[in-house]
């Protein structure tokens, strides 16, 4: 028997898992006529063909942290030595078993990163370029930037094989148009933002999220030298999505295909986010299909098409216009069971289902730990993908 299996997971590079979950198929091999022993069966429903459309879910486990790991070390020089500026080496390593990409590549490696007390990190490029962007100020006795540090405006992406690392050597100099301090500061802190996979294993590795990492250079009072101390990488948006198929058959006579989307606070402080309903995919659309929240939609708002066996919304789903927010305690999860229905204005889809349905939404964090933050938004999507066994 040739059956098609569908996978629910994040949309990029999700491995397809073969399996048969034909929960809507009547009868069995012992009952080839497909006659049901259940007297309450719906005789008006069209029996499913052998090419059963079923759905399964992978990648439902929530995975926090990123497999892109930063390290930093001081490798020589001094802020006020005419021989060479203070230099640090920043290294990023792929700690997963799969190739990963990250971006923006130069920002991830701290090109042009500035501290709050007036210092900038400049990459050590070819000798001509490096000498043109920094110099030793003999009057102030500090290494300084000769002008604003500018890069091209294209978005560059880096790629790392499993276990591979990339290192960047950077000079610590006084920022352009900043006055050098009278004495070297006790600490100089830098941070950067980057996007990389949220985790490893199953579908989580394909979910790119915004993260932030930083390090501090601390000056030894006795020797005057600096040592580097890096932070643990943290999400800029400390929320983790996961998805699972609850009812796996698109054409089941028992009811529509259902997926459960969950949103978890993987941080260590209370997170306030919105818009609450759209964050959990209320009304999200793909092709001719739409997601309706199961608990909000009465059963008389959708029906099974007797010709195709698909479940169709009989009318649109409206939401109030107010912007609703929600809060999540550390480790807490909000889940929503969603019905996958044919949109009411699309008519009959026909016998052939799309090979993939992709749904996307945006979630915005407005408060972390009771403190207001600049709106931090991220997009997340999942797909239902077709495979074959």
N, C-alpha and C positions, 0 to 999 in steps of 0.2 A: 504494500500500500504506500503510495506516494503522498506524504502529507507535508504541508508547509507550516513551519513553526516561526513565531515572531518573538523577538527579544525586546524587552524594555530596558533602556539604559541610556547613559549620556551619548551624545550623537557622534562623537569623533572616534574612529578606530575602535569600536566596540567589537569584541570577538563574539561571533554568533555561536550559540549553543543549540545543538540539535536535540529534539525531544518531541514527544507526542502528548498533548494535553487536550484531547478532543472531548472536552466535557460536554459539548453540545451534541455529540453523536449518539443517536438512539440505537438500542439493541447491542449485539455483540457478535462475535464469530459464531457463537452457538445459536444465534437467532438471526439468520441472514435476511429475513424478511423485514427486519427492523421494526417488528411489531412490539409495542411497549406493553409490559405487564402492569403498568400504572394506569388504572382506570381514569385517573384525572389528567391524563396527557392531553395536550392541545392537538387534536387531529387536524386542525386547519393549518398548522405550521408546515412549511415545506421541508421535507427531510433533507438533511445535509448530504452532499456528495462525498465520495471518498477523498476528494481533495479538500480536507477540512482546514479551515483557517483558525489556528490556535495561537495563543500568546503565552510566553513565559518571561520571567524577569531575571536579569543578572545585575550585579553591581549595586544591590540594594543596601549593602552595609555602608555605614558612614565612616569615612576615613579622614582623619584630621592630619594636619602637618603637610609639608611639601618635601618631596624627595630631592629638591635642589638645595644643597647645603652650602652655606657660606663659612669661610674661615678667613682670618686676617692675621698678619704678622708684621712687625717692624723689621726691616731688613738693612737699615743703615742710614747714615747722614744725620743732619741736625738742622733745626729751623734757622740757626744763625751761623752755620759753618759755611765759609766761602767755597769749601772743597766740593760739597754736595748737599742738596736739600734733604730734609727728613723724608724717607721713602717707606711706603707700606706695600705689602703684597696682598691683594684680595684674591681668594680662590673660590670658585664655585665647583661643586662636585655633584654628579648624578649618582645618588645612592640607591637607585632602583635597578631592576633587572631589565628595563626597557629603555629604548632611546627616548629622550624627552627634548622638548624645545622650550625656550624661555625668551622673554622680552620685557622691555626693550633692552637689547644686548648691552649697549654702552652704559645705560643707567643702572642695570643690574650690577655692573662692575664699577660703579661709582664715578664714572667720568663726569667731571664738573660738579660733583657734590660739594655743598657748602655747609660750613658749621655756623652756628649762631654767633660765635665770637670772631668771625671775620676771616676764616681760612677756607681754602678751596683745594680739592684734589684734582691734579692734572695728570693725564696718562703719559707714561714714558713712551713716546712714539719714536720715529726715526730721529737721528741726532739733529738734523736741521730744523724739523718742526718743534722738537722739544726745546731747543735753545731759543726759539722765537716766541714761545708762549710763557716762559719764565726766565727770571734773571736774579742775580744777587744784588740787592740794593746796598751799596757800600756805605751810604750815609746812615741808613736805619739798621744795617747789619741783619737783614732778614731776606729770605728768598720770597719774591713777590711775583704775582702774575703780571705780565706786560699789558694785558688787555682782557676784555671779557672773553670767556671760553665759549666758543660757538661750534656746534656740530651740524651736520646736514639734518634736514627735517624728515627724512625717511625713517620708518619704523623698522629697525633691524632686529632679527631673531637669531638667537644662538641655538646650537644643537649639541647635545652631549650623548655619547654612547654609554651603556651601563658601566659604572665605575670610573668613567672618564672625568677629568678635571680641566678647568681652564683658569689660568692665573693672569692677573693684571698688576703691573707695577705702577704706583702712583706717587707723585710728589706732593708734599704738604706745603703749600705756599700761602702767603697773605693774599687775600682776594683783591682783585682790581678795584682801585679807588677806596680801599680800606686803609686806615692808618695803622701801621704796625704797632703792636702793644709795647709798652716800655719794658715789660718783662715777659718771658714765655708763660703762657697760661698753664694752670695746673691740669686742665682737661680740655680736649678738643673732641667733639662728638659729631659724627656723620651718620646719616641714614639715607636709605633709598627705597623706592617702590619698584616692584617687578611683578610680572605675571608668570606663573608656572603651574604645572599640574598640582592638584590638591592632595594627591596620595598615590599609592601604588596598588596594583591588583585590581582585577575585574574592570568595571567601567570607570572607577574613580580617577584613574590615571589620565583620562581624557578631559577632565573638568578643570579648566584653567581658571585660577582665582587670583585676585590681587593680594599680594603680601608685602610686608615691610620688614627690612632688616637694617641694623645699624651697629656701629662699634664706637668705642671711646678710646682715645689715646690719653693715657695718664702719665704725668711727669713725676719721676722719682725725685724727691726733694734733695736727696744727698748726691746723686750722680748727675742729675739734670737730664737724664735720658728718658725716653718715652717707651711705654709698653702698651700693647693693644689688647682690648677686651671686647669680644663680640657678643651681641645679643642673641637670644634664641629667636629664630624666625617666627613672625607672627602674622596672622591674617589681618589685612586691613578691614575686611568684612568677616567677622568671626561667626559666620553662619554656614552650615553644611547641609546640602540637599541630598536626599536619596529617594529612590522610586522602586516600587514593587508592583507586580501584577497580582490583583486579588482574585478576580474572576478572569480566566485566561482565554475565553473563546468569544470572538467577535460575533458569532452567529448562534450563540447558545439560546435555546428557547427559555431558559431559566431567567435570563436577564442580560442587560448590556455588559460589555467588557468593562471591568473596573480596574483602575490603578490607584495606588495609595502613594501620594507624595508627602514626604516628611521634611521638616525644616528643624535643624538642631543647633542650639547655641554651643559651639565648641570652645568658646572663650571662658574666662574666669570672672566675668562681670555680667550683670544684667544688660541685655541688649533690647533696645526699642527699635522697631522697624515698621515699614509700611510699603505699599498699601497692603493691608492684611489679606484681603481676598485675592487680589491678583498675584500676590507673592505665592499663593498656593494654587495658582493656575485656574482660578475661576474664569470661565469663558474663553480660555486659550483655544486657538484654532489652528488646524493644519489640513490642507487640501479641503475636502468636503466635510471634515469632521470637527467636532467641538467638544470641549470638556465642561460638564456640568457637575457641581457639587452634589453628591448623592443625598446628603441630609437636607438640602434646601429645595429639592425638586420632587414634587409629588409624582407618583407612578403614572398618573393620567396625562403627564406632560411628555411622555414618549411612548412609542409603540413599535412592535416588530413588523417589518415589511414582510408579508407572506411570500413574496416572490424571491427576494434576495436573502431573507433571514437576518438582515441587519436591523439594528435598533435605530429609530429615527426620532429626533425631537419634533414634537408636533407644534411647538411655538418657541419663540425666542426666550432667552434668559436675560432678565434685566437686573441691574444693581443700582442702588441709590448712589447719588453723585458725591456724597461726602467721602472724605479721605480718611479711612479707618486705619488705626495703628494697633500694634500688639507688642507685648513684652515677653521675653523669654529669660528665665533664670539660667545660670550656668548649668549645662548638661541637660536642660529641658528640651522637649521635642513637641512640635505641633504637627499633626497629620491631617490630611484631607483625602477622603475617598472620592474619586471622580469617575463619572460615567463617560465613556467614549461613545458619542452619538453622531449620527449623520445630521448635519445642520438642517434646520427646517426649511430653508429656502433653496436647498440644493437638489431636491427631487431624488430620483433613484440613482444610486451609485453604480449599480450593475453588479455582475457576478465577479469581476476582477477587482480586487482590492489593491491599493498602492503598495509598492514594495517597502515603503517607509513613511511613517507619519512622525513629524517633528513638532514639538510644542516648546515655546520659549516664553520666559517672563523676566521681569526685573524686580529686584528687591532692594530697598534703600534703608540703610541704618541711620537713625537720627540721634540716638543717645547710646552711650556705653557707660555703664556704672553710674548712671544718673547725670553724667556730664554731656551737654550738647556737643555734637561734632558736626563738622561740615558734612552735608549729605554724602554718604558713601554708598554708591550703587554698584551692583554687579548683575550681569545677565546669567541665567542658567537655563539649560534646555535638556530635554530628554527625548528619546525617539522610540518608536515601536518599529522594529525592523524584521523583515521577512528572511527566513532561511529555509533550508530544505533538508529532509532526511530521506 
